[in-house]
Amino acid sequence: MSDSSIKTLISEFWDVVVIGSGIGGSTVAYSAAQNGKRVLVISKPTSSGQLPLWKDRVYDVLNGKNEVPFLGDGIGGSSRFYGMVMERLEESDFIQTELGSWPGLLSEWTPYFERAEALLGANKASPRPEWTPFFKKMQKQGIQIDPLNLSCRLKDNCRFCQSTLCDNDCKIDAFSGPLQKALKTQNAFLLEGKAIKLKENSGHVVAVEIHTSEGLATVRGQQFVLATGALRTPGILSGTECLGATAAFSRLPAIGCYFMRHFIDLYVVKWPELKKHSPELKKAIHADKVWGSKSLYFENGIKLGSMQAFGSFPEFNYVWEDFSGSNPWVKYIPGGKIGFKLALDHFCKHPLLATIVEDAPSQLNRVMGRSDGGVDIYYALDTQSRVKISYIRSRMKHILGQCYSNILKEAENNFRLAHACGTCRMGLQTQASVVDYYGKVHHSDNLWIADSSVFPTSTGKNPALTIAAHALRLADKGLLKII
Ligand SMILES: Cc1cc2nc3c(=O)[nH]c(=O)nc-3n(C[C@H](O)[C@H](O)[C@H](O)COP(=O)(O)OP(=O)(O)OC[C@H]3O[C@@H](n4cnc5c(N)ncnc54)[C@H](O)[C@@H]3O)c2cc1C
């Protein structure tokens, strides 16, 4: 960005200042800009030629481990790498339990899911016929198969990749979708910079201090939207500088609490007819991310989650760094890195399924922003979660029967943070929540949160569509009504 354009952008008083350009930030920016508001999106930049990957270490307080999670950062956030699966919430997510629920009714959210799907170009995938024998076996076990809804242009050569910025240009993410649409309205502008802190007076945010290539700057506006992701938003909120007599957000003890991450396991599956196919076709079937099932979502009154084709593994180098960092046993694999690659190639000959199981909110599980910008997590699996994890594993083994080949147990891994959520939870009580049911921060008249941190429950669904639906609802029912 040129110095003069930075100066021009920071000199304006904006209708809406959005901090973060992931699914949440880009969607709310699009909605406000389309409604004629002057919007500034401030986002950490992505260095040219580099992948927009997370670089900060996360410290797992309970296990004493320090790792860089496999997440996206910079413009577009994690969506630049996501698996593109768009899933709507279910009726069961709106049933009130002592652990919480989603506000309102599914019917009230449905138009927002529809709009979010249109904005993110969601399409139904079509599984290739070679899956049919497997589907028949699943149907015999009472598992209903549905095509996945994908934010993907579904080109023939799509590899459903989850770690590269692929030349195929199939993926519709926050950057290529809502952010570009927002910028095209000419009401929204992007400023590359890192938000350092908000400044508030009696709960009214007056400015955000940012670091740009030009140094420190202050951006002012009428309304502010935090969308820096569930791991970072609590740190920014609790680091707010108070310009008045009483710090408004220090009266919100739930900031950072109720941190949730899904329990995700991967299953390697085989079926007799798969053997007949050529290695190339088997590889293509392995990469297919085209079907899912809701049959285990709500079973016998218990919320489990989604089951779906996982698609391609991320690039080997990420997988190696990630696995060898979090699984010390990997170094005992004969042949070390090469041995691990051979084992992975072997796995990748066969299709993989993922189970995404709901993680229930607990006040004890939390994230804390550090002064150096890093993040500490405190996360312990309780007995109920362990029971749920072992239940889904035995259920899957039974359902898959002879198709069950192997399992990659990842549910217990605290660094599986792709679906982190819940750290600035929605609710009515200021003791147990941070934002109201439309995303406005309690004790504030002009600060909103649009990312996955507002999730009251993690649900058993992929989160991106719900983040986008929340951002559109926040704009319609809150933000745009005020300005
Ligand atoms: C490999 C992978 C696969 C996934 N697959 C799926 C899938 O198939 N379907 C699905 O629904 N979900 C999927 N997810 C999850 C989904 O991508 C995330 O839940 C979603 O993108 C989170 O969006 P967000 O807006 O909450 O936050 P983020 O994507 O975390 O965005 C935060 C934004 O804030 C910016 N930011 C952070 N700090 C600052 C600061 N101080 N100043 C300025 N800007 C800042 C970041 O650069 C970024 O732009 C996947 C995630 C991963 C990693």
The ligand as a Tripos MOL2 file, in Angstrom:
@<TRIPOS>MOLECULE
LIG
   53    58     1     0     0
SMALL
NO_CHARGES

@<TRIPOS>ATOM
      1 C1         -7.5150  -26.3780    7.1270 C.3       1 LIG1
      2 C2         -8.8790  -25.8560    7.4940 C.ar      1 LIG1
      3 C3        -10.0190  -26.4110    6.9030 C.ar      1 LIG1
      4 C4        -11.2910  -25.9090    7.2540 C.ar      1 LIG1
      5 N1        -12.3840  -26.3870    6.5850 N.ar      1 LIG1
      6 C5        -13.6020  -25.8570    6.8300 C.ar      1 LIG1
      7 C6        -14.7300  -26.2470    6.0730 C.ar      1 LIG1
      8 O1        -14.6590  -27.0900    5.1870 O.2       1 LIG1
      9 N2        -15.9140  -25.6440    6.3550 N.ar      1 LIG1
     10 C7        -16.0450  -24.7100    7.3290 C.ar      1 LIG1
     11 O2        -17.1610  -24.2370    7.5670 O.2       1 LIG1
     12 N3        -14.9900  -24.3190    8.0560 N.ar      1 LIG1
     13 C8        -13.7700  -24.8520    7.8170 C.ar      1 LIG1
     14 N4        -12.6900  -24.4230    8.5300 N.ar      1 LIG1
     15 C9        -12.8970  -23.4260    9.5940 C.3       1 LIG1
     16 C10       -13.1190  -22.0400    9.0030 C.3       1 LIG1
     17 O3        -12.1400  -21.7870    8.0260 O.3       1 LIG1
     18 C11       -13.0340  -20.9990   10.1380 C.3       1 LIG1
     19 O4        -13.9530  -21.3540   11.1440 O.3       1 LIG1
     20 C12       -13.3760  -19.6070    9.6420 C.3       1 LIG1
     21 O5        -12.6550  -19.3030    8.4770 O.3       1 LIG1
     22 C13       -13.0730  -18.6010   10.7500 C.3       1 LIG1
     23 O6        -13.4420  -17.3290   10.3050 O.3       1 LIG1
     24 P1        -13.3640  -16.0620   11.2770 P.3       1 LIG1
     25 O7        -13.8880  -14.9080   10.5100 O.co2     1 LIG1
     26 O8        -14.0250  -16.4220   12.5610 O.co2     1 LIG1
     27 O9        -11.8340  -15.8620   11.6590 O.3       1 LIG1
     28 P2        -10.4240  -15.9640   10.9080 P.3       1 LIG1
     29 O10       -10.5020  -16.7370    9.6550 O.co2     1 LIG1
     30 O11        -9.4650  -16.4180   11.9650 O.co2     1 LIG1
     31 O12       -10.1060  -14.4620   10.5130 O.3       1 LIG1
     32 C14        -9.5140  -13.5530   11.3890 C.3       1 LIG1
     33 C15        -9.0340  -12.3650   10.5980 C.3       1 LIG1
     34 O13        -8.5400  -11.3710   11.4960 O.3       1 LIG1
     35 C16        -7.2400  -10.9490   11.1050 C.3       1 LIG1
     36 N5         -6.5330  -10.5130   12.3150 N.ar      1 LIG1
     37 C17        -6.1600  -11.2520   13.3860 C.ar      1 LIG1
     38 N6         -5.5790  -10.4550   14.3150 N.ar      1 LIG1
     39 C18        -5.6080   -9.1960   13.8030 C.ar      1 LIG1
     40 C19        -5.1840   -7.9350   14.2820 C.ar      1 LIG1
     41 N7         -4.5950   -7.7880   15.4810 N.pl3     1 LIG1
     42 N8         -5.3580   -6.8550   13.4920 N.ar      1 LIG1
     43 C20        -5.9400   -6.9510   12.2640 C.ar      1 LIG1
     44 N9         -6.3760   -8.1290   11.7740 N.ar      1 LIG1
     45 C21        -6.2110   -9.2370   12.5270 C.ar      1 LIG1
     46 C22        -6.6630  -12.1960   10.4380 C.3       1 LIG1
     47 O14        -5.5490  -11.8730    9.6400 O.3       1 LIG1
     48 C23        -7.8780  -12.6590    9.6420 C.3       1 LIG1
     49 O15        -8.0440  -11.8790    8.4900 O.3       1 LIG1
     50 C24       -11.4050  -24.8770    8.2220 C.ar      1 LIG1
     51 C25       -10.2710  -24.3200    8.8070 C.ar      1 LIG1
     52 C26        -9.0100  -24.7940    8.4500 C.ar      1 LIG1
     53 C27        -7.8060  -24.1620    9.0720 C.3       1 LIG1
@<TRIPOS>BOND
     1     1     2 1
     2     2     3 ar
     3     2    52 ar
     4     3     4 ar
     5     4     5 ar
     6     4    50 ar
     7     5     6 ar
     8     6     7 ar
     9     6    13 1
    10     7     8 2
    11     7     9 ar
    12     9    10 ar
    13    10    11 2
    14    10    12 ar
    15    12    13 ar
    16    13    14 ar
    17    14    15 1
    18    14    50 ar
    19    15    16 1
    20    16    17 1
    21    16    18 1
    22    18    19 1
    23    18    20 1
    24    20    21 1
    25    20    22 1
    26    22    23 1
    27    23    24 1
    28    24    25 2
    29    24    26 1
    30    24    27 1
    31    27    28 1
    32    28    29 2
    33    28    30 1
    34    28    31 1
    35    31    32 1
    36    32    33 1
    37    33    34 1
    38    33    48 1
    39    34    35 1
    40    35    36 1
    41    35    46 1
    42    36    37 ar
    43    36    45 ar
    44    37    38 ar
    45    38    39 ar
    46    39    40 ar
    47    39    45 ar
    48    40    41 1
    49    40    42 ar
    50    42    43 ar
    51    43    44 ar
    52    44    45 ar
    53    46    47 1
    54    46    48 1
    55    48    49 1
    56    50    51 ar
    57    51    52 ar
    58    52    53 1
@<TRIPOS>SUBSTRUCTURE
     1 LIG1         1 GROUP 0 **** ****
